Amino acid sequence: MANTNNGVAPVDEMLPAGKLFLYGLQHVLAMYAGAVAVPLIIAGAAKLTPAQTAFLINADLFTCGLATLLQTLGIWKIGIKIPVIQGVTFAAVTPMVIMAQTGGMTMIFGSVIVAGLFTFLAAPFFSKLIRFFPPIVTGTIITIIGISLLPVGINWAGGGTGNKNFGSLSFIFIAFVVLISILLINKLFTGFVSHIAVLLGLIIGLIVAVPFGLVSFANVADAPWFGITTPFYFGFPIFDAGAIISMILVMLVVMVESTGDFLAIGEMVGKKIGQDELTAGLRADGLATALGGVLNAFPYTAFAQNVGLVGLTGVKSRFVVATSGIILVVLGLFPKMATIIASLPNAVLGGAGIAMFGIVAASGIKTLAKVDFEKNHTNIFIVAISIGIGVIPVMVPTFFQNFPSWSQTIMHSGITLGSITAIILNAFFNGSKGAGDLDELKANAGIRE
C-alpha cells in the first residue's frame, strides 16, 4: 500500500476540517438524487401521504449516514475502512414495490431486517469467493459498473426520466456547461481546486440554471426545521416468508455488486482488499440493512455512483466519505437543509454524472490493461462476452421480461449478470490460473503494499 510523506497511507490520511467538509459535500451532492429516488418510488407504491413520504426520505438519509460511518470508520470487524458511501440499492425496488402494494410498509421492513441479518452472517462465507476475482474479472466488472451507470448520467443530462421536456436544449446546454467546467478546472488548476472540480462544476451549473427557471426553493419554506427518525414508525414489522426469501435474493445480488465496488475503490486508493476486508465490508452492508429495517429504511450497499468521484478527484481518504456520512445524518435530522440540496436540477447532475461514471468504466479498462491478452487469447472472450451480457439490461430492459418472476432481480442487474458471467468464463478458460493467491494476483495487477 502506498504511503504519504508522513508514513500514513492515503486512505487513512486525516485532512483539514475545511477540506473534509468540501470533499464530503461533493460526495453527498453526487449521490443525493439516487439516495432519495428509492424512498419516493416506494412511497408512491404504498400511497403514503406527503408527510409520510417526507419522513421516509429523512429516515433514509439518516440511515445512509449511519451506514456510511459504519463502513468508513469501522467497528470491531465490521466496516471495510475505504472511501465508500452507502445508499439504498435499486436491486430491491421491484420486490419492495410489490410488498408495498400487497402487505404495506411493515412487510418491507420485516423482510429487510431478516435479509440484513442473513447478509451479516453469510459475509465470512461469501468472502471466500474473492479468489475468483482476479484482475480480468475485476476489470470487467468495474467496466460494466461504469457502462451500467452512464445511462443514469445521460438521463439526468436530458432533464430526468419522465420529464415532459426531456432532451430540451436548455437541459443539455446546462449539462454541457457543468462537464466543460469540470474539465477546464482539472486542466487549469492542481491540488485542492482540482479536487473539488465536481463541486465547483455543480455550483456553476446551478448558477447557469437559475435564468432558465430550473431552480426553485419553494419547498424549502414548507419543510420542517427538525425531524427525528422514530423506530418502527409505520408499525411493528411483518415477517412474511415469501417477502423474506425475495429480499435475501436481493442481498445476494447486493453482495456481488458490493464486492465489485470494494475492489474498484481498493485499486483506486491502493489498498489491498482481501478476504478479511471483504468480510468486514459485507458485514457492514448487512448490519446497515438490518438497522434500516428498524429505522424505516431499506437495504444498503456501496453506492457505485461515488466510485467514479474517487477516481476523478484523486482524493483517497476514507475520512472524506465519513464526513459525507455526518452530512447525511444532519440532512436526515434537518429536513429544510435536505430540501435545499434537493433543489439541484437533474441537468446539473447530468454533466457531473457523465464524467464520474465514465471514469468508473475507464478505471475498469485500466485494470484490464494489466491482463495478458497476447499469450492467452481466450481472455478476450471472457471480457467480450461478460460485457456483452452485462449490458443487456441497460440496452434492452425488457429482454428478460418473460423469465420467471423470481429471477427478475438478477436479470435486471447488469452488474450481477456480467459478474457471474466473468467468474464462470474465467473458471472455464483459465481454471486455477487467475484464481489463485490474492496477494499474487494483486502483485500482478501492479498493486503494492
N, C-alpha and C positions, 0 to 999 in steps of 0.2 A: 504494500500500500504506500502511495506517495506521501511524503511529509512536507509540511510547510517549513519555513526557515526556523521557526521556534520548536520544531520537532513534533508538532501536533498535526495529525492527518487532516487534510482539508475538510473531510466530512464531519470532524469533531471540533472544528475551529469555532471559537466564540467571537462574534463580530460586535462592533459598537452598537449600542441600542438603536441609534437612528437608522443605521443600515439594516439592522434586523427588521425594523418596522416597515421600511420601504420595500425591501425584498419580500417580506412576508405578505404585505398588502398586494404586491404584484401577483403572487400565487393565488390569493383569495379572489382577485378580480378575474383571473384566468379560469377559475373553476366554478364561480358563483352561479352562472346560468345553468350549468349542468347539475349543480348541487340542489337547486330549488325545482328543477324540472320534474323529478320523480314525485315529490310531495304534491305538486299541482295536478299531475296526472291521476294519482291515487285519490286525491280529494274530489276530483271530478267524477271518477267512477263510483265513489261512495256517496256522492251527492251531499257533501259536507257544506255547512253554512260558511259564509265569508270569515266569520270569527274562528270557526274550527279550522278552516284552511290556513289562516294566518298562524294559528297555534301550531299546526303540523309543520309549517315551514320553519318556525322558530325552534321547535323541538329538533328538527333535522339539522339545522345549522349548529345548535348547541352540541348535539351528539357528534356531528362531524368534527368539531373542535376537540372534544374529548378523545375521539378515536385517533385523530392526528397526533395529539400529545402523547398518547399511549404508544403509537408506532414510532415516533421520532425520539422520544426520551427513554422509553422502555421502563418496565418494572419487572424485577426478577428475570425470568427467561421469556418475557413477553415484550414484543416490540423489536423491530429489525434495526432501528437506530440509523436510518438513512433518510435523506430529504424526500419523504413520500407523503403526500397529502391524501387523506381518506375521504371518500364520498360514497353516496348510495350507488349501488350497481344497477345498471339498466337491464341486466340479465334477469332481474327479479320483477320487472314491470308487468309482463304478461300474466304470470301466475297471481301476482298481487291484485291486479285489476279484477280477475275472476273471483278471488277471495272477497274483495271489497263488495262485489255485486251479489255474492251468494251468502256470505257469512259475516260481512261487516269488518270494521277495523280490528275488532278483538280477535278475529280468526287470523288476520295477518300477523298481529303481534305475537300470538301464541306460536305460530309456525316459525317466526323469526327467532324467538328465544331458543327453541329447541335446535334449530339449524345452526345457530351460533355456538351452542354448547357442543354440538356434533363436530363442527369445524375445529374448535379448540382442542378437543380430544383426539381428532384424526390428524392434526398437524404433524406430530412426530413420524407418523407412518407415511403420510403423503410426501414429506420432505425427503424421504429415502429415494424418491424418483428423480432427484436432481441430477443423478449420474446420467440420466437420459437427455440432459440439456447441454450438449457440447456446443461450441461456437456456431456450427452450421444450423443447429436447431434454434439457439437463442437469437442469432442474427436474423433468421427467417421470421421468428415470432415478433421481434421488435419491428421489423419492416412491415409486417401485417398490421401490427398495432397502429403504426403511423398511417398506413393506407386506409385502415378502417375509420380513423378519426378525421381524415381530411374532408369527407362529406359533411361532417358537423361544422367545420370551419367555413366551408363553402356555403352551406345553408345559412349560417349566421351572416356572412357577407352579403347574401341576397336579401336579407331582411328578416330571416327566421322562417322556419317551416310553418305553413298555414297563413302567412301574411298575405293579404289580398293584393298588395303591391309588390309581391316578391319579384326580385330581379330589377327593381326600379334603378334607373341610372344614378339616382342620388345615393341609394344604399351602396351600390358598387363603388361609386366615387369615394365615399367615406371610408369604406374598407381599404381601398387603394391608398388613400392618404395615410391611414394607420400603418399599412405594410411598408410604404416608402419611408415613412418616418422612422420605423424600426431599423430599416436597412441603412438609412443615412446616419442615424445615431451610432450604429455599430461601425460605420465607415469612418466617421469624423472624430469619434471620441474613444477613449480607452478607460480602463479602470471602472470606478464607481458609476459614472454616467452610462457607459455601455451596458453595465449590469442591470440598470433599470430602464433599458430601452423599451421593453414592453409596457411598463407603467407609463413612461412618457408618451409612448405612441397612443395608449388608451386615452390619456388626458388630452392630447392634441386632437384625437378623433372626437372626443366628447365636445370640445370647443367648436370644431367644424360642424358637428351635427346640430348645434343649437339653432343657427339660422334656418335650417331645414325643417324646424319644428318637430324634431325627433326626440327631444329631451324634455321630459315633464316630471316635475316634482310634486304634482298634485296629490299623490297618495301619501306623501310624507306627513302632511298635516293630520291625516286621519289615523296614522299608525300610532299605537301607544308608545310611551317612553320606555316602559319597563315591563317585562313578562317573565314569568317563572315556568319552567318545564316541570309539570306535575306527573310523577309516575302513574301509569295506568289511567290516564285522563279519560280515555274512551270506555273504561270498564275493565274488569278482570279478563285476561286473555282466555280464548277458547283454544283448546289443544285438539285439533281435528287431524286424524291420521293421514288423510289424503293431502291436506294442505302442508303438513309437516314433510311428507315424502317429496312433494313438489319443491319445497324450499331447500331441502337437503340437496336435491339435484342442482338447484341454482348455486348452492355454495360449493359444490364440486367444480362447477364451471368457474366460479369466482377464484378458487384455489389455483386453477390452471392460469387464469388471467393475471392474478396477483404475482404468481411465480415469474411470468414473463416481465411484468413491470419491475419487480425487485431486481431481476438480473440485468435489466436495461439500465436502471439507475445505478446499480452496483458498478457496472462498467464505466458509466459516465463519471462517477465520483472516485473511482479507483479503490473500491472496497470489495474484497472477496465475499461472495455470497455462497456459503457452504450449507451443509445440512442443518447445522445448529442455527445459523442466521435465518434460514428459510422457515424452520420450525417456529422461531420466535415471531417472525412476521405473520405467519398464518395463524398462530395463536392470538395475536393482536386483532386480526380480522375477525376471528371467532368471538372473542370477548367483546369487541366493539359491537358486533351484530347482536349478541345476546343482550347487551346493555341497551342497544337501540330498541329492542322489543319492549323493554321495561319503560323506556323514556318516550314511547310513542313515535319511534323512528324505524328505520329499515336496515337491510343487510348492507354492510360496509366493505369496501375494497379499496385497493390502491387506485387513485384517480389517474388514468393514463394521460389525460389532458395536461397534467403538470409535469409529466416526464419530459416532454419537449421543452418546457420552460427551463428545466435544469440544464439541458444541453445548450439551449440558446443563450442563456446568460452566463454560464460557466460558474455560477455560484453553487458550491458543493456542500456548504454547511447545513447539517440537519437542524441546527437551531433556528435557521431562517424559516423552515417549514413548521417548527414548533411554535414560532411566533405567529405563523398563519393560524395554527390551532387556537391560540389565545384570542386572535382577532375573531375567529368564527364563534367561539364561546361568547364573546362580548356581543356580537351581532345577534346571537340567539337570545341573549338577555335584554337587548335594547332594540326592539323591532324598528324603531324610527331610523336608526342608523342602517339597518339592513335594507330598508326601503330606499334609502338614498343610493346605495350601491346597485340596487335592482333597477334603477333608472338608467343605467348604462345601455344604450341601444345595441341590438344584436349586430348591426352592421359594423359597429366599432370593434366588437369582439371578433368579428369575422376576419378582419385584417390581421389581428394578432394570432388568431387560430390557425390560419393558413401557414404562417411562419412556424409556429410551435409544433404543429402536427407534422409538417414537412420535415422538421428537424428530427422527430422520432423515427420516421422512415429512413432518413439519411443515416442516423445512428445505426440502424439495423444493417444498412448496406456497408457501413464502415466495418462492422463486425464480420460480415460475410467476406470482406476483402482479405481477411486473415485465413480464410478457408482455402485449401488446395483443390483447385478445380482442374489443374493440368494433369497431375498424376492419377487423380481419382475422378474420372469423367462422370461417374454416377451421381456425384454431389450436385451437379447442375439439375438433375431430375428431382432431387429432394427439394431444392429451393423452388424450382419452377412449378411443380405440382402442388406443393404446400401453399404457395402464394395464390395459385390459380383457384384452389378450393377455398382458401381463406377469404377471398374477395367476393365469392358468390353471394353471401347475404348482403353485401354492400352494394354490388352492382344490380342484382336482381332479387329484391327482398321476398318476392313471392315464389321463388324457385322451389322451396321445400314445403309449400303450403299443404300438400296432400300427404305429408308424412304424419305419423301418429302424434296426437296432441302432447304426449309425454316427452317427445323428442324435440319439441319446438324450441325449448330453452337452449339446447345445444346447437340446433340448426340455424338459429338466428344470431349466433355469436361467431363471427368470422374469426376472431382471435382463438376461440376454442377449437373450431374446425381445423384451422391452419396449424395450431399447436399439435393436436392429435395426429394430423397427417404427417407433420415433420418428424415427430417422435417415431411413428410406425415405419416410415420410409427410411429413416436413418438406421433403425434397428435391422430392417430388411436388407439394405445395401451394405452397411458397414459392420453389422454385428456388434462385437465388443469394441471395435475401433471407434473412437469418438464417443464412447460411452464408458470410459474408464475412470481413473482417478481424477477428481475435480481439480486438484491443485495442478496436475499436469495439463489439463485442458485449459485452465486459466493462463498458465505459463505460455502455452502455445498461442493463446489469444493475445499475448503481449501485455498481460496484466501482472504487475509485480507488487509484492508486499512492501 
